[in-house]
Structures are given as C-alpha cells and as structure tokens.
Amino acid sequence: MGLPARKVFPIQLGDRLFRLSGASISSDAPSYFSQFFEEQIRTNEGSESCRTLYIDRDPATFEDIALHLQGYHVEPRDGAHFVKLFADAQYFCLPRLTALLCSSTIYARVGEQEFRISKDFFNSPGDSPNYFSLGFSSFFTTPEDRDPGCSQQMLLRPPSLLPPSVPTRSAQVFADLLQLLQGYQIYIRNDHHRNQLLRDARYYHFKGLEQRLIPHQILFDAVRQKTEILLRLEDIQPSGLAVVMDNVEMFTPCTSPDSAAPSDFCVRSGLIHYQRPYVDAEAHDLVLEFGEEFSMTLDLKLASTTGAGFHWSWAAFHNQTPSDFSRLVATVLAKMNLRQAQWAEPMTVDGSSTSKSPWSSLHDLSERNRMTKVRIGPEAHVVIDGRAWPPNSIPSNSISPNTHNVPDEPSNAKWRGQDLGNTSDSCEMMVRKAQWRLIVLWATDCTAQPDTMEAEVVLDAVKIEAFWNERSRNAARSFLA
C-alpha cells in the first residue's frame, strides 16, 4: 500500500515542523517515514488527519534530507556534513540516499585540510585497495544496513560517526599525491621531497603510485639493442624479478676430483630482468645501483684475469646491503628452481676457469659465503680517487694502498692474479657508488636435474666510483656548513 501522492504528512524534528507530501516520502521508500504513515492510514481508515511523527534528530540535517525527498540533488559540504547525512540516511532507512552517499566522493581530513577525493583516482593498477578503502572508508562505501535493528524499530540512536581523518600526515604532501593520482606531473624539488612522497604513498598503500615515484631510469642501449632499467637495491620488489637465459649452451670438459676420466658439464648464463609491478608493460635488463655510500668493498687481493679483458674479484657488503642482496639472490634462484652455490671459483660465460684459484686463501667457508663475485669488463667505467682509468688498466696490489699518489701511467698497472695470491697487504678498494648488471651462472653435469643445479649471481660492472685508501675518501668529504 502506497501513500496518497497529494496528501501532506507532518514530521517534527526538534523545534521545526516539516510537511512532506506522500509523493516526496514515496520517492525514497520503503523507509521509516513511509512505514509509519502507511500504518497510520491503515489504522485510521476514513480519517483525513494523521498523527505527527516526532523524531529527536538534527533539524538542519533533515532539511537536506527533505530536499532530497523533494527531488533535489544533495551534495555533502564537508566530511562532518557527510557523516551526518549518512548516519540519518541509515537511521531513517532511506535506500536511495544511502546508495547515493556510498557512491559519492570520499571526504577526508588530512592534517588541517579537508579533501574531496573522487573514487576514480584509485582506478590505476596497484592503487586500490588502499588506506581509504580498507580502513574507515569501507564503512561509507557499501550500502548494506549498518544499523541492525533499524528495520525492527529498536534502534534509539544511530552510532556516533566521525569523518575520516588522518591528523598525523602532511596535507601538502597528500595534495601532491592526489595530483599524481589524477594523472598530472608535479615538480619533485629534491630527494627530501621525493622521500616524503614515497613515505606517504606507502602509508596510504598507493602501491602503483609508489612504483612510479621510486628513483629510476629506463634507457635504450643502442649498442646492446636492449632497454635497461636502473634501480636501487632497496627499491627492488621480488615480484618484478625474472631471468632471461642465453640461447647458447656451452659444453666444457672437466675432470672429476674422484676420477681421472674427463666428463662434460654445461655452463649456462642468464641476465636478470626487472619489471616494475603495476607500472611496466614489459621487463627490462636490470642495472642495479647500490645507493648507500661505501656499502661495498672490492678485495683486489683475490683478483684474477681472463681473456677478453675481463677481471674477476670478490665484493664484500656492509650495513644493510648484505641481507638485501641475499634476499634478491634467493628470490631469483628460487624462481629458476636452482640452488645457491655456497662457494665456487668464478665461472665465465666461455666455460673456462678464471685462474688457479687465487681465492683459495679464503679457508673459512663463512667468509666465502659473505662475499659475491664481480666481473669488470673493458666497457665498465671505473673512477678511482677521482680519476677515470682506461680499460684493462685497473690498479692492483702492485700499487701500495699506503701510497697516496696516483701513478702517472695507469695503463701500466694491471690486476695480476699471480701476485695477488702471495701478498699479505690489505688490497681493498672502497666503493663509493656503483652500478651493476646481474648475471646468473650455473654449471652442472648435462644429465643433472634442474633442482640439483647450483648457481651463483655475479655482479657485472657498469660504472664504479671508488677510493683506494682512507685519505682519498677523506678528501671527498664535505663539511656540514
């Protein structure tokens, strides 16, 4: 049974009396109002008058609800107004108004500023679910009955609601994030500004936006005819890692230590690729940058040289870098169903050994496992003590680390594995910053199963800035002011 469209029904809220027609009340029904007055008409058949409905609610809020019932569009003014409308729409069981508010703009207060956030801002991959959809805003985004007992007319008061508020975050930073979510580009002033954006993007769980904000470069290498992505170690996500194996399999004869008869084994290699989650459409060759200064040292005492101008050595990590790099290696090898080699002589892509084991002086296995093999080729750009060294001219321990001057003829100073194994001097080069490609190498009997293969990840140098001694490092220091 519906209400007569032309009949006027009185509703008293506080000190104000509202008169709404049956057509207005029926425009958003069934509701608390329609059920009350339908019961009045059913009880008082033939009577022209209906009892006034008294409700102890805010008349200012009901004024907007009355406009909605009369067919006007009602837009919340701010977060406080939104929660008042939402609470009363639930309390009066108005299905159309409740659904309208649930699909409307998100109103939130960040810091000291009010924001109106369109839900369309979260349509980009990785940006939803987020802080607003998973947290308190889930209360306002589903039109289900939030007030159990309303239909049984047992609820005396709707629950107290607070507008969404994030008082501990910066309104200015959030405004920048909203611009980025809308597709605009903003000027990132400096590293501090970028770090603020990244910190709050992680706080609000804007994962797609975070990937767009992390420092990176995507370049096309015309020589190698491949695209490369440059990223810092701490910004790598495991889900973006992949390995592209070389098409060529090398077979190299070797002799088992238990048998004099030679046997064949395969040496395979693959280059680690990376695809930023939610952002990149395809994977690129990964060039990894160790952003933390002096997080690596190269042990030149264990260096060796192979053909084609490649130099092999060992790198030791410091601070947080060892654990971060270990997780990266474990993730890559797990995806390839390979086991990590505990220690081995560096393998080369041509299948040959690098030298007569200059690293055999590492008798402690734990010391070996803490180090990572590196390869420096002729294309690598190496700067030592502020001076660029030509290819095949990397200094070795033949230059005393206690000598503070750089030789006039750097081309005469080469890594010599036969000398490095015999010296007792410390031959460590402190790496300030470096960029590396990551190569996966593994060797096994050709008949072995994949899960029995042992592999290692080798750092292939792209660019290195290093210091030979503490004095050179101190010369690069700057004062606070």
C-alpha positions as a printed Julia matrix, in Angstrom:
481×3 Matrix{Float64}:
   0.0     0.0     0.0
   1.41    3.39   -1.02
   0.87    6.84    0.4
  -1.54    9.26   -1.32
   0.63   11.46   -3.52
  -1.19   14.73   -2.74
  -1.67   14.18    0.99
   0.67   16.13    3.31
   2.22   14.38    6.31
   3.71   16.25    9.31
   7.16   15.38   10.68
   8.52   17.19   13.75
  12.29   17.3    14.3
  13.37   19.25   17.34
  11.66   22.63   17.19
  10.92   22.52   13.46
   7.88   21.08   11.73
   8.3    19.68    8.22
   5.38   18.89    5.94
   6.11   16.43    3.14
   3.73   15.08    0.53
   3.12   11.41    0.0
   4.89   11.69   -3.34
   8.04   13.05   -1.66
   8.06   10.37    1.05
   7.42    7.62   -1.51
  10.31    8.81   -3.7
  12.76    7.03   -1.36
  10.83    4.11    0.06
  10.39    1.83    1.86
  11.63    3.97    4.72
  10.87    4.73    8.33
   8.52    7.55    7.22
   6.56    5.54    4.67
   6.08    2.64    7.06
   4.9     4.94    9.88
   2.32    6.82    7.81
   1.11    3.73    5.96
   0.38    2.21    9.36
  -1.49    5.39   10.36
  -3.67    5.24    7.24
  -4.31    1.54    7.77
  -5.32    2.1    11.41
  -7.41    5.25   10.87
  -9.38    4.27    7.8
 -11.55    7.11    6.52
  -9.79    9.72    8.66
  -8.26   12.68    6.84
  -5.77   13.53    9.61
  -2.58   11.67   10.55
  -0.67   11.84   13.77
   2.52   13.93   13.66
   5.74   11.91   13.61
   8.13   13.21   16.3
  11.84   12.47   15.85
  14.65   13.67   18.1
  17.25   14.41   15.41
  19.06   17.44   14.0
  16.57   19.58   12.0
  19.38   21.21    9.97
  20.48   17.82    8.65
  16.89   16.79    7.98
  16.42   19.92    5.9
  18.86   18.47    3.36
  17.11   15.09    3.58
  13.78   16.81    2.87
  15.31   18.44   -0.21
  16.45   15.0    -1.35
  12.92   13.62   -0.88
  11.55   16.54   -2.89
  13.8    15.63   -5.82
  16.74   18.0    -5.36
  20.34   16.85   -5.61
  22.08   16.99   -2.24
  25.87   17.25   -2.1
  27.71   16.98    1.25
  29.62   20.15    2.06
  32.44   18.51    4.01
  33.3    15.4     5.98
  31.25   16.39    9.05
  28.18   17.07    6.91
  28.72   13.79    5.06
  28.69   11.61    8.17
  25.57   13.39    9.49
  23.72   12.71    6.25
  24.98    9.14    6.14
  24.01    8.39    9.74
  20.49    9.79    9.33
  20.01    8.12    5.95
  20.78    4.81    7.65
  18.65    5.67   10.67
  15.62    6.57    8.53
  16.29    3.59    6.22
  16.39    5.7     3.05
  17.79    3.29    0.42
  18.28    5.78   -2.43
  20.04    8.4    -0.33
  22.24    5.76    1.29
  23.31    4.39   -2.09
  23.92    7.92   -3.38
  26.2     8.74   -0.45
  28.04    5.43   -0.76
  28.9     6.13   -4.39
  29.81    9.77   -3.84
  33.16   11.43   -3.29
  35.3    10.39   -0.32
  35.6    13.2     2.21
  38.71   13.08    4.36
  40.66   15.44    6.55
  44.43   15.14    6.22
  46.45   17.28    8.58
  44.48   20.51    8.88
  42.91   20.46    5.42
  39.69   18.96    4.04
  39.92   16.91    0.84
  37.26   15.68   -1.57
  38.65   12.54   -3.19
  36.99   11.06   -6.24
  36.97    7.28   -6.24
  38.08    7.42   -9.87
  41.52    8.48   -8.59
  42.08    4.89   -7.43
  41.44    3.22  -10.79
  45.12    2.81  -11.69
  46.62   -0.65  -11.1
  48.04   -1.08   -7.62
  46.37    1.99   -6.1
  43.38    0.06   -4.74
  42.7    -1.36   -2.18
  44.32    1.39   -0.15
  44.17    3.13    3.21
  40.77    4.66    2.49
  39.04    1.63    1.01
  40.45   -0.82    3.58
  40.11    1.38    6.64
  37.33    3.55    7.95
  36.05    4.45    4.48
  34.79    0.89    4.0
  32.08    1.92    6.44
  30.84    4.51    3.96
  31.29    2.65    0.68
  28.81   -0.23    0.99
  25.06    0.37    1.15
  24.34   -2.6     3.41
  22.39   -1.95    6.59
  24.88   -0.53    9.09
  22.31   -0.16   11.87
  20.99   -3.61   12.77
  17.65   -3.13   14.49
  16.54   -0.23   12.31
  14.09   -2.46   10.47
  12.78   -3.69   13.82
  12.43   -0.09   15.01
  14.51   -0.92   18.08
  17.41    1.46   17.46
  17.05    4.53   19.66
  20.1     6.31   18.27
  22.41    5.62   15.31
  26.05    5.08   16.24
  28.26    8.13   16.56
  30.37    8.6    13.43
  33.47   10.68   12.9
  34.53   11.97    9.49
  37.63   10.29    8.02
  40.68   12.0     9.45
  44.44   11.48    9.18
  45.86   14.1    11.56
  49.43   12.77   11.58
  50.18   13.22    7.86
  51.03   16.3     5.8
  48.22   17.95    3.85
  50.68   19.43    1.35
  52.24   16.05    0.57
  48.8    14.46    0.24
  47.76   17.2    -2.19
  50.8    16.34   -4.34
  49.85   12.65   -4.24
  46.31   13.47   -5.36
  47.68   15.4    -8.34
  49.76   12.4    -9.32
  46.75   10.09   -8.92
  44.82   12.37  -11.27
  47.5    11.89  -13.92
  49.27   15.23  -13.55
  53.04   15.56  -13.33
  54.44   17.52  -10.42
  57.85   19.06   -9.92
  59.8    16.98   -7.4
  62.03   19.58   -5.81
  64.72   17.38   -4.3
  65.42   14.0    -2.74
  63.79   15.08    0.51
  60.56   15.9    -1.32
  60.65   12.57   -3.16
  61.21   10.7     0.1
  58.2    12.46    1.63
  56.05   11.44   -1.33
  57.29    7.86   -1.15
  56.77    7.64    2.6
  53.16    8.8     2.42
  52.42    6.75   -0.71
  53.46    3.67    1.28
  51.41    4.85    4.26
  48.24    5.11    2.14
  49.08    1.86    0.27
  49.22    3.53   -3.14
  51.44    0.74   -4.47
  51.18    1.68   -8.13
  51.98    5.32   -7.39
  54.92    4.25   -5.23
  56.46    2.37   -8.16
  56.15    5.47  -10.34
  57.83    7.61   -7.67
  60.89    5.5    -6.88
  64.11    6.84   -8.46
  64.68    5.03  -11.74
  65.83    5.42  -15.31
  64.64    3.46  -18.34
  67.07    3.84  -21.23
  67.66    2.15  -24.55
  71.16    0.77  -25.04
  71.82    1.25  -28.75
  74.93   -0.95  -28.62
  73.25   -3.92  -26.97
  69.87   -3.15  -28.62
  68.07   -3.61  -25.32
  66.21   -1.44  -22.85
  67.63   -1.14  -19.35
  66.09   -0.05  -16.09
  68.31    1.46  -13.41
  67.1     0.94   -9.84
  68.46    0.99   -6.33
  68.78   -2.25   -4.42
  66.33   -1.2    -1.71
  63.62   -0.46   -4.3
  63.56   -3.93   -5.85
  60.32   -5.9    -5.45
  60.62   -9.72   -5.66
  57.57   -9.98   -7.91
  59.29   -7.95  -10.63
  62.4   -10.14  -10.96
  62.91  -12.52  -13.86
  65.83  -14.21  -15.61
  66.26  -14.37  -19.38
  68.62  -17.23  -20.24
  71.08  -17.18  -23.1
  70.18  -19.37  -26.05
  73.66  -20.89  -26.26
  74.71  -23.76  -24.01
  78.44  -24.21  -23.56
  79.89  -27.68  -23.02
  83.26  -27.76  -21.34
  85.31  -30.84  -20.46
  86.24  -31.15  -16.83
  87.81  -33.76  -14.64
  86.08  -35.03  -11.57
  88.26  -34.94   -8.45
  87.33  -38.58   -7.81
  88.1   -39.79  -11.31
  90.79  -39.15  -13.85
  88.33  -39.52  -16.7
  87.01  -36.25  -18.02
  83.28  -35.6   -18.1
  81.2   -32.95  -19.8
  79.35  -30.25  -17.94
  77.2   -27.36  -19.11
  77.83  -23.74  -18.27
  74.77  -21.58  -18.75
  74.15  -17.94  -18.07
  71.19  -15.63  -17.81
  70.68  -11.93  -17.3
  68.36  -10.72  -14.56
  65.48   -8.59  -15.84
  63.08   -6.42  -13.88
  59.55   -5.18  -14.44
  58.11   -2.66  -12.02
  54.89   -4.1   -10.57
  51.67   -2.36  -11.71
  53.6     0.05  -13.96
  55.8    -1.53  -16.64
  54.27   -3.4   -19.56
  57.46   -5.39  -20.18
  60.64   -6.37  -18.4
  63.97   -4.6   -18.95
  67.59   -5.54  -18.31
  68.23   -4.71  -14.68
  71.08   -2.35  -13.79
  71.37   -2.33  -10.02
  72.7     0.65   -8.12
  73.93    0.37   -4.56
  72.7     3.73   -3.34
  74.18    3.66    0.14
  77.65    5.13    0.03
  80.56    2.85    0.93
  78.32   -0.2     1.31
  80.79   -2.34   -0.67
  84.49   -3.09   -0.82
  86.33   -4.93   -3.6
  89.03   -7.35   -2.45
  91.76   -6.94   -5.05
  93.97   -9.44   -3.24
  91.72  -12.14   -4.67
  91.54  -10.7    -8.19
  92.23  -12.64  -11.36
  92.17  -12.0   -15.09
  90.69  -13.95  -18.0
  90.75  -13.46  -21.73
  88.8   -10.71  -23.47
  89.9    -8.24  -20.8
  87.6    -9.43  -18.0
  88.77   -9.06  -14.4
  87.24  -11.18  -11.65
  87.29  -10.33   -7.97
  85.21  -10.54   -4.82
  82.96   -7.93   -3.23
  82.02   -7.66    0.43
  78.88   -5.8     1.52
  78.32   -3.77    4.65
  75.45   -2.39    6.77
  72.02   -3.45    5.46
  73.25   -4.31    1.97
  74.24   -7.98    2.64
  70.76   -9.02    3.77
  69.03   -7.07    0.98
  71.25   -8.58   -1.69
  70.93  -12.08   -0.22
  67.15  -11.85   -0.43
  67.39  -10.75   -4.06
  69.65  -13.68   -4.94
  67.47  -16.18   -3.09
  64.37  -14.91   -4.9
  65.97  -15.17   -8.33
  67.31  -18.68   -7.81
  64.03  -19.86   -6.3
  62.19  -18.7    -9.43
  64.66  -20.68  -11.55
  64.42  -23.77   -9.31
  68.16  -23.6    -8.68
  70.21  -24.0    -5.55
  72.64  -21.31   -4.47
  76.25  -22.39   -4.65
  77.94  -21.97   -1.29
  81.23  -21.09   -2.91
  82.94  -21.79   -6.18
  85.6   -20.49   -8.48
  84.12  -17.8   -10.7
  82.72  -19.36  -13.86
  82.9   -17.46  -17.11
  80.46  -17.42  -19.97
  83.0   -19.23  -22.15
  83.06  -22.07  -19.65
  86.66  -21.6   -18.54
  88.02  -21.17  -15.05
  89.27  -17.69  -14.24
  92.65  -18.62  -12.78
  94.43  -21.01  -10.49
  92.16  -20.23   -7.56
  93.63  -17.03   -6.11
  90.59  -17.02   -3.8
  91.65  -20.35   -2.31
  93.22  -18.34    0.51
  89.7   -17.95    1.87
  89.84  -21.04    4.06
  86.8   -20.04    6.1
  83.63  -21.07    4.24
  81.56  -18.49    6.12
  83.9   -15.79    4.82
  83.47  -17.07    1.29
  79.7   -17.12    1.58
  79.63  -13.5     2.72
  81.33  -12.38   -0.48
  79.99  -12.02   -4.0
  81.88  -12.47   -7.24
  82.22   -9.46   -9.51
  83.33   -9.09  -13.1
  84.81   -5.88  -14.5
  84.94   -5.82  -18.27
  86.57   -3.38  -20.7
  83.27   -1.49  -21.16
  82.96   -0.66  -17.46
  83.61    2.96  -16.46
  85.83    2.94  -13.38
  86.8     6.07  -11.45
  89.34    5.62   -8.64
  90.35    8.52   -6.41
  88.57   10.87   -8.78
  90.48    9.7   -11.84
  88.99    7.65  -14.7
  91.02    4.55  -15.51
  91.22    3.29  -19.11
  90.08   -0.26  -19.96
  92.41   -3.07  -18.85
  94.19   -0.64  -16.54
  92.54   -1.3   -13.19
  95.16   -0.9   -10.44
  96.12   -3.93   -8.43
  98.0    -4.52   -5.23
 101.17   -3.69   -7.13
 100.27   -0.15   -6.11
 100.66    0.05   -2.39
  97.43    1.06   -0.65
  99.53    3.17    1.68
 100.74    5.3    -1.23
  98.72    8.47   -1.61
  99.69    9.44   -5.14
  98.12    8.08   -8.33
 100.59    6.66  -10.89
 101.28    8.75  -13.96
 100.78    5.8   -16.31
  97.66    3.96  -15.17
  97.82    1.69  -18.23
 100.89    0.0   -16.71
  99.06   -1.03  -13.55
  97.07   -4.18  -14.09
  95.49   -6.85  -11.96
  97.92   -9.73  -11.72
  96.46  -12.82  -10.14
  99.84  -14.47   -9.6
 100.92  -11.56   -7.39
  97.66  -11.1    -5.57
  97.68  -14.54   -4.1
 101.07  -14.04   -2.49
 100.76  -10.58   -0.98
  99.89  -10.14    2.65
  98.93   -6.5     2.32
  95.32   -5.45    2.51
  94.17   -4.71   -1.04
  90.65   -3.43   -0.65
  89.1    -0.76   -2.8
  86.29    1.17   -1.09
  83.37    1.56   -3.49
  81.51    4.83   -3.06
  78.79    4.09   -5.61
  78.44    1.51   -8.32
  76.06    0.21  -10.96
  75.98   -3.46  -11.93
  74.22   -5.84  -14.24
  73.35   -9.15  -12.62
  74.31  -12.39  -14.34
  73.21  -15.84  -13.18
  75.81  -18.56  -13.86
  75.42  -22.23  -13.18
  77.4   -25.32  -14.14
  76.32  -28.94  -13.81
  76.53  -32.31  -15.44
  74.47  -32.19  -18.59
  72.3   -35.04  -17.29
  71.51  -33.38  -13.95
  68.01  -32.35  -12.99
  67.28  -28.59  -12.67
  66.65  -28.75   -8.93
  70.13  -30.22   -8.37
  71.96  -27.42  -10.17
  74.0   -24.98   -8.14
  74.08  -21.39   -9.33
  75.53  -18.05   -8.37
  74.73  -14.43   -9.14
  77.67  -12.42  -10.43
  77.87   -8.63  -10.45
  78.92   -7.33  -13.87
  80.32   -3.81  -13.53
  78.77   -0.93  -15.46
  80.07    2.06  -13.5
  82.21    2.27  -10.36
  83.31    5.2    -8.22
  85.83    4.07   -5.63
  88.66    5.16   -3.38
  91.94    3.4    -2.93
  92.62    4.47    0.64
  91.21    6.38    3.58
  92.98    9.59    2.63
  91.25    9.71   -0.75
  87.95    9.03    0.92
  88.51   11.81    3.44
  89.35   14.22    0.62
  85.86   13.64   -0.8
  84.15   14.51    2.48
  82.21   17.75    2.81
  81.58   19.93    5.83
  78.12   20.32    7.33
  78.0    24.06    6.65
